[in-house]
Structure formats: C-alpha cells, structure tokens
Amino acid sequence: MRKAGFDVTTQNVTDVPAARKATGMPEKFGSCHTAKVGGYAIEGHVPAADVQRLLKEKPKAIGLAVPGMPQGSPGMETNHPQPYDTLLVMPDGSYKVFAKH
C-alpha cells in the first residue's frame, strides 16, 4: 500500500474480530488484515488499485473485502495464483463483486 502512495500506520491488536467489528465489516468477510481508509473498511489482501477506485467512485458501502488469503493476492504472491474477487460490502451486509482478479 505504501508503494501505491498510501500513508500506512500499523497497529497490532490482540482481538482481530473486535477490531474488524469496530470498522463495521461483517465477520463473514473476515481475513487477516483490517484497515480504514477514507471512511471505508478494507478487509484482507485487497489490491491497492481497488482501494484507489473505491476512493474515486465513493459508493455508499462499508468497504472492500477479500475474504480468506487467496494465493496471488497482494502479499500472497505465488507462482500458482488462484482467481479471486474483491467484494464491495454494502451497508446491509450484502455484497457485490467489485473487481475480479
């Protein structure tokens, strides 16, 4: 995220589900990283380009999520990437595909 121009502050927490809940992101979209940017929750290995698009388009949403830890997502680079989707999580907890990777 830093390489994409984001100012990143990290904070280790002992209760990841509680930290996720504080952002408004439903647990069912959980992953290993939780962030806040521009009033949105970002959950998991979301590509920087997707976050940049989110901030440009400004949809009414909780934020973006890449549940789990898909191989080939940012930080999970591998010679055998798997397809994955970035989800746009709506205020009612529903979602739609924001980007396919």
SVG drawing of the C-alpha trace seen along z (x, -y; Angstrom):
<svg xmlns="http://www.w3.org/2000/svg" viewBox="-29 -10 36 33">
<polyline fill="none" stroke="black" stroke-width="0.4" points="0.0,0.0 2.9,-2.3 4.3,-1.7 0.9,-2.8 1.1,-6.1 -0.9,-5.4 0.2,-6.7 0.1,-3.5 0.1,-3.2 0.1,0.3 -1.4,1.4 -1.2,4.9 -4.3,6.0 -5.0,9.0 -8.7,9.3 -8.9,9.2 -12.7,9.9 -13.3,7.0 -11.1,4.7 -13.0,5.8 -16.4,5.3 -15.3,1.7 -14.9,0.9 -18.4,2.2 -17.2,5.1 -19.3,8.2 -17.3,11.2 -18.3,13.4 -15.9,11.3 -13.0,11.7 -9.4,12.1 -6.1,11.4 -5.8,7.6 -8.3,4.9 -7.9,1.2 -9.7,-2.0 -9.2,-4.5 -11.4,-7.4 -14.2,-6.3 -14.3,-2.8 -13.3,0.6 -10.8,2.6 -10.6,6.3 -7.9,8.7 -5.5,8.7 -7.3,6.0 -5.2,4.7 -4.2,1.0 -5.9,0.3 -9.2,1.5 -8.9,-0.9 -8.0,-3.7 -11.0,-3.1 -13.2,-2.9 -12.0,-6.3 -12.6,-7.7 -16.1,-6.3 -17.2,-6.8 -20.1,-4.3 -22.4,-4.0 -20.8,-1.0 -19.0,0.4 -15.9,1.0 -14.0,3.7 -13.1,7.3 -11.1,10.1 -12.1,12.9 -9.5,15.5 -6.0,15.3 -6.1,16.2 -2.9,17.2 -1.8,14.5 -3.4,11.6 -1.1,8.7 1.2,10.1 0.3,13.7 2.3,13.8 3.0,17.2 3.8,19.0 0.4,20.6 -2.1,17.7 -5.8,18.5 -8.6,16.3 -10.3,14.2 -12.8,11.4 -12.7,8.1 -16.1,7.6 -17.9,4.4 -19.7,4.8 -22.9,2.9 -24.4,1.2 -27.0,4.0 -24.2,6.7 -24.8,7.8 -22.1,7.6 -21.4,7.5 -18.2,8.2 -16.2,5.0 -13.3,6.5 -12.1,9.9 -8.5,10.9"/>
</svg>
